Structures are given as C-alpha cells and as structure tokens.
Amino acid sequence: MIVIGGFVVAGMGFGPAVFAYEIQDLSDAPVKNDFVLGPGKIELFMDPGDETSKDLMITNRRGETMNFRVEIEDFRGSRDPQQSIVLLGQEKGPYSLRDYVKPEVMEFSLTHGQRMVLPVKISIPEDAEPGGLYGSILFRVVSPLSELAVEQEKAKGQVNVEARLGCLFFVRISGDVKEDGSLKDLTVAKRFYEKTPIVFNLLFENNSSIHLAPYGIIEIKNLMGRKIDEINVDPWFVMPDSLRTKEVKWEKKVLFGRYIATAAINRGYDDIIDQKSVTFWIIPWKPIAVGVAALLLIAFFLRWIAKNFEVKRKSG
C-alpha cells in the first residue's frame, strides 16, 4: 500500500496549518461501480471548549476517476416513526453542529482503488450548553461531464444523478440534560402466521433534549407460559423530539399454536425498563391440510377395501 500525504499551508500571518489528509493506493480494490464511506456514525462525549479530530475514509471502487465535494448539513429527528433522521440542507437544525465541524478539504479526486483518509475537526465553543449537537458530513459525487455534455444528456431526457454518502455526528455536551423517553408499543404485522420469520416492531418515543439509545430483549413464551426463545435487541438511536421504530426478526422451526412476545426495553438512562407484549398464532395450515387430506384418502381407501372384501366374501 502506497500512502501519499496531503499538506496545505495557510499564510496571511497566522502561521502554518498542516492538513494531514492521506490518499492511499489499494492495489486489490475490486470494481463495484460505487464508492464506500466509513464509519457511518460517530458518537462523541465532549466538554465545552473541547476540540478533537476524527478520520473518515472514502474509497473509490467505480473503475474510473471520481470527483467529490464535501458538504456539511445538520439533521433532526422526525415524528414519522419510519423516518430516522431528516437532513436539513442549508437550514440550521434545532441542535446545530454544522458551525463546529471542519473537514480538512472540501473537494478532492480519487482514481479507482484510491482511499482518502480525511480528518474532520470538531471544536465545541466554551459557552456551549449541555445537551446534544447533531450534524453530518456528506460526500457528493460531482459529475465530470462538461456543461455541453450535461445539456446533451438532458436533451435526451436522461437525468444526471449525483450520489451522496454521509457520516452522522452525535455530540453530547457534558452537563445536566433532560432525558425523557419510553417504549410506546410492540406490534406484529398480523395475528396469524403460517410460519416464521416474524418481524416485531418496537416504537420508541424520545421527548428529551438529547438522543437516546434504547436496548433490551424480547422474550417468547408458548400457550403454556413456557419460555421458548429470547432475542437480543441491539441499541438504536432515537433523536430528540421524535418517534422511531426498530424491526427485530425472529425465526424458528417447528412451531404451532398461540405465542406471546414480551419486550423489556431499557430506555438508555437511569436503568429504567419498559415492557410491552403482543400475542400471535402460528398455524402451518398447508402441512395440516395435506395431512388431513392424506388421512381422508387413507380412510376412504380402507373403507373401500372393507366394503369390497365383504362383498366378495358374501358372494363366495
């Protein structure tokens, strides 16, 4: 692997500032017609006045040179449970981080198989209030087409799509904050199933001024009250003033009858646990129908044999 250092010096009497981004050549990068970004989420705990830096890695697997533009956007939660976040574009969010993050560079190019290691500096002002700050660093693919080529593509009725990938930054500023969330519901799509998998939907509401990360378990019991399985529910983030669902899939073979699932979800603070339950049935009607049909055929066949055997015996 070849590492190329990128350095930029700032003048104007303020002294040199070294931008230590790196471009790495990956000799074995496959051609996937895409680019990848990591990590997708960064969570930080900081004090007012703190400053830190985190690296993002962007890899070109397109098979050709790609030009990137770096964008900074705030994001917020949503009261729509299916929408985990809302990117705000140029709008400033209620818990804005955009003014406190600074990527080393805002534009760069990568040939196929190159990876950019891009430092992002996070600087929290000394008068920052306790709570959460939320922002994203987005990487937009800039079309290499000339203006004439773009117009020609438009004339053909084709749409020039610019792909974006982003990393979400969750920053918690130390101090006393309001934490107020709870598990609102546990549901399944229907009450009767032929077989698994079954998808449980957990609905969590966050009325805090900080994001929460609830987690826990779902316990499955049969009609007799015997525990037959337990599913771990990994932490998922829920933004302030929002609702969010989490899907948990359960799959198990050879099931029949009525079952009850009980979710025990830790709110992510003060070790408070909420519980919700839902009942459902698993009735494998197709195998049952086949079995009943087979029994009926056997019964009919035995009856036919008995009837014909009796007739022959009488006639003899």
C-alpha positions in Angstrom: 0.0 0.0 0.0 1.4 3.4 -1.0 0.5 6.3 1.2 0.5 9.8 -0.2 0.4 12.7 2.3 -1.5 15.8 1.5 -0.3 19.1 3.0 -1.7 22.6 2.8 -0.1 25.7 4.4 -2.2 28.7 5.5 -0.5 32.0 5.3 -1.7 35.6 5.9 0.4 36.0 9.0 -1.4 33.3 11.0 1.3 30.7 10.9 1.4 27.4 9.1 -1.5 25.0 9.4 -0.8 21.4 8.3 -3.7 19.5 6.7 -2.7 15.9 7.2 -5.1 14.1 5.0 -3.9 10.9 3.2 -4.6 9.3 -0.1 -3.9 5.6 0.0 -3.5 3.3 -3.1 -5.2 0.0 -2.7 -3.8 -2.4 -5.3 -6.5 -5.1 -4.8 -9.6 -2.9 -4.9 -12.5 -4.6 -6.8 -14.5 -2.8 -9.4 -18.0 -2.4 -7.9 -19.2 0.7 -9.7 -19.6 2.5 -6.4 -17.7 4.2 -3.6 -17.8 3.4 0.2 -17.6 5.5 3.3 -16.7 4.6 6.8 -17.7 5.0 9.5 -21.3 5.9 9.0 -21.8 7.2 12.5 -19.6 8.9 15.1 -20.6 9.5 18.7 -18.6 11.9 20.9 -18.8 13.0 24.5 -17.2 16.4 24.9 -17.0 19.3 27.4 -17.5 23.0 26.4 -14.2 24.3 24.9 -13.1 20.8 23.8 -11.5 20.1 20.4 -10.9 16.7 18.7 -10.5 15.2 15.3 -12.0 12.1 13.7 -11.0 10.4 10.4 -13.4 9.5 7.6 -12.4 7.0 4.9 -13.7 7.2 1.3 -12.8 4.5 -1.2 -13.3 4.7 -4.9 -14.5 1.4 -6.4 -16.1 2.9 -9.5 -13.5 1.7 -12.0 -12.7 5.3 -13.1 -11.7 8.6 -11.5 -14.3 10.2 -9.2 -14.6 13.8 -8.1 -16.0 14.5 -4.7 -17.4 17.6 -2.9 -17.7 17.7 0.8 -20.9 19.1 2.3 -22.0 19.8 5.9 -25.6 19.6 7.0 -27.5 19.5 10.2 -30.1 16.8 10.8 -33.0 16.3 13.2 -35.4 13.6 14.2 -39.0 13.1 13.0 -42.4 12.3 14.4 -42.8 9.9 11.5 -41.6 6.6 13.1 -40.3 5.3 9.7 -38.0 8.3 9.2 -35.0 8.1 11.5 -33.5 11.4 10.5 -34.2 14.4 8.3 -31.2 16.1 6.6 -31.8 19.9 6.6 -29.7 21.1 3.7 -28.8 24.8 4.2 -31.3 25.1 7.1 -29.9 25.2 10.7 -31.1 22.5 13.0 -32.5 22.9 16.5 -29.4 21.2 17.8 -26.9 22.5 15.2 -23.4 21.2 14.9 -22.6 22.5 11.4 -20.6 25.5 12.6 -18.4 23.4 14.8 -17.1 20.8 12.3 -14.4 21.4 9.7 -13.2 18.9 7.2 -9.5 19.3 6.1 -10.5 19.7 2.4 -13.9 20.4 0.7 -13.1 18.9 -2.7 -10.9 16.1 -3.9 -10.5 13.5 -6.7 -9.7 9.7 -6.4 -8.7 7.3 -9.1 -10.0 3.8 -8.9 -8.6 1.9 -5.9 -7.7 5.1 -4.0 -8.8 5.8 -0.5 -9.0 9.2 1.1 -8.4 9.4 4.9 -10.0 12.7 5.7 -9.6 14.3 9.2 -12.6 16.2 10.4 -12.0 18.7 13.3 -14.8 19.2 15.9 -14.4 22.3 18.0 -17.0 23.0 20.8 -17.3 26.6 22.0 -16.7 27.3 25.6 -20.2 28.7 26.1 -21.9 25.6 24.7 -24.9 24.4 26.7 -25.3 20.8 27.9 -27.2 18.5 25.5 -26.9 17.1 22.0 -25.5 18.6 18.8 -26.1 16.8 15.5 -24.6 17.3 12.1 -23.4 15.2 9.1 -20.5 15.2 6.7 -21.7 14.3 3.2 -19.7 13.3 0.2 -21.3 14.2 -3.2 -20.0 12.7 -6.4 -19.5 15.6 -8.8 -20.2 14.8 -12.5 -17.1 15.0 -14.6 -19.2 15.9 -17.7 -18.7 19.2 -19.3 -21.6 21.7 -19.4 -22.2 20.8 -23.1 -22.3 17.1 -22.4 -24.7 17.7 -19.5 -27.1 19.7 -21.8 -26.9 16.9 -24.4 -27.8 14.3 -21.8 -30.8 16.5 -20.6 -31.9 16.8 -24.2 -32.1 13.0 -24.5 -34.4 13.0 -21.4 -31.7 11.5 -19.1 -31.3 12.6 -15.5 -27.9 13.3 -14.1 -27.9 11.7 -10.7 -25.3 12.7 -8.1 -24.7 10.1 -5.5 -24.2 11.0 -1.8 -23.0 9.2 1.2 -22.7 10.6 4.7 -21.4 10.2 8.2 -23.6 11.3 11.1 -22.0 13.0 14.1 -23.7 12.7 17.5 -22.0 15.0 20.0 -23.1 15.1 23.7 -22.0 18.1 25.7 -21.5 17.3 29.3 -23.8 18.7 32.0 -27.4 18.2 33.3 -29.9 17.4 30.5 -33.5 16.3 30.2 -33.9 12.6 29.5 -37.4 11.6 28.8 -38.3 8.6 26.6 -40.3 5.4 26.7 -41.3 2.3 24.7 -44.8 3.1 23.3 -45.7 -0.1 21.6 -44.7 -3.6 20.4 -46.6 -4.9 17.3 -46.6 -7.5 14.6 -48.0 -7.2 11.1 -50.8 -9.7 11.7 -52.1 -12.1 14.3 -51.9 -15.4 12.3 -48.9 -16.8 10.6 -48.2 -20.0 8.7 -44.5 -20.0 9.7 -41.7 -17.7 10.8 -39.9 -15.3 10.3 -42.0 -12.9 12.3 -41.0 -9.2 12.4 -41.6 -7.4 15.7 -41.9 -3.6 15.5 -40.7 -1.6 18.6 -42.0 2.0 18.8 -39.9 4.3 21.0 -40.7 8.0 21.7 -38.0 10.5 22.8 -39.1 13.8 24.4 -35.6 14.6 25.6 -33.2 17.3 24.5 -30.6 14.6 23.8 -30.7 11.4 21.6 -31.3 8.1 23.4 -30.1 4.6 22.7 -32.7 2.1 24.0 -31.9 -1.6 24.0 -33.1 -4.8 25.6 -34.6 -8.2 24.9 -37.8 -9.8 23.5 -38.9 -13.0 25.3 -41.2 -15.5 23.5 -43.5 -17.8 25.5 -45.9 -20.5 24.3 -49.5 -21.1 25.3 -48.4 -23.0 28.5 -46.3 -20.0 29.6 -43.0 -21.7 28.9 -40.2 -19.6 27.6 -39.1 -20.9 24.2 -36.7 -18.2 23.0 -35.2 -14.8 23.7 -34.0 -12.2 21.2 -31.4 -9.5 21.9 -32.4 -6.0 20.8 -29.3 -4.1 20.0 -29.2 -0.3 20.8 -30.7 2.0 18.2 -30.6 5.8 18.3 -33.7 7.9 18.7 -33.4 11.6 18.1 -34.8 14.3 20.4 -38.5 15.1 20.0 -39.1 12.1 17.7 -40.6 8.7 17.3 -38.7 5.8 15.8 -39.4 2.1 15.2 -36.9 -0.8 15.3 -37.6 -4.0 13.5 -36.5 -7.3 15.1 -36.8 -10.5 13.1 -37.5 -13.9 14.8 -37.2 -17.2 13.1 -37.6 -20.7 14.5 -38.7 -24.0 13.1 -41.5 -26.4 14.1 -44.0 -24.1 15.8 -47.7 -24.4 16.3 -50.2 -22.6 18.5 -50.5 -19.3 20.4 -47.5 -17.3 21.5 -46.8 -14.2 23.5 -43.8 -11.9 22.9 -42.8 -9.5 25.7 -40.3 -6.7 25.1 -38.2 -5.4 28.0 -36.5 -2.3 26.7 -34.0 -0.2 28.7 -34.6 3.5 28.0 -30.9 4.1 27.8 -30.8 6.1 31.0 -31.2 5.5 34.8 -31.7 1.8 34.1 -35.5 2.3 33.5 -37.1 -0.6 31.7 -40.4 -0.5 29.8 -42.4 -3.7 28.9 -44.9 -4.3 26.2 -46.5 -7.5 25.0 -48.2 -8.9 21.8 -49.8 -12.2 21.1 -49.9 -14.1 17.8 -50.6 -17.5 16.3 -48.5 -19.8 14.2 -50.6 -22.3 12.3 -48.9 -24.2 9.5 -52.2 -24.8 7.7 -50.6 -26.2 4.5 -48.9 -29.2 6.1 -52.1 -29.6 8.2 -54.3 -29.6 5.1 -52.0 -32.1 3.4 -52.1 -34.3 6.5 -55.9 -34.1 6.8 -56.3 -34.9 3.1 -54.0 -37.8 3.4 -55.9 -39.2 6.4 -59.2 -38.8 4.5 -57.8 -40.6 1.5 -56.5 -43.4 3.7 -59.9 -43.7 5.5 -61.7 -43.8 2.1 -59.3 -46.4 0.8 -59.7 -48.6 3.9 -63.5 -48.2 3.7 -63.4 -49.2 0.0 -61.2 -52.3 0.8 -63.5 -53.3 3.6 -66.6 -52.9 1.5 -65.3 -54.8 -1.5 -63.8 -57.6 0.7 -67.2 -58.1 2.4 -69.0 -58.3 -1.0 -66.6 -60.9 -2.3 -66.8 -62.9 0.9 -70.6 -63.0 0.7 -70.6 -63.9 -3.0 -68.2 -66.8 -2.3 
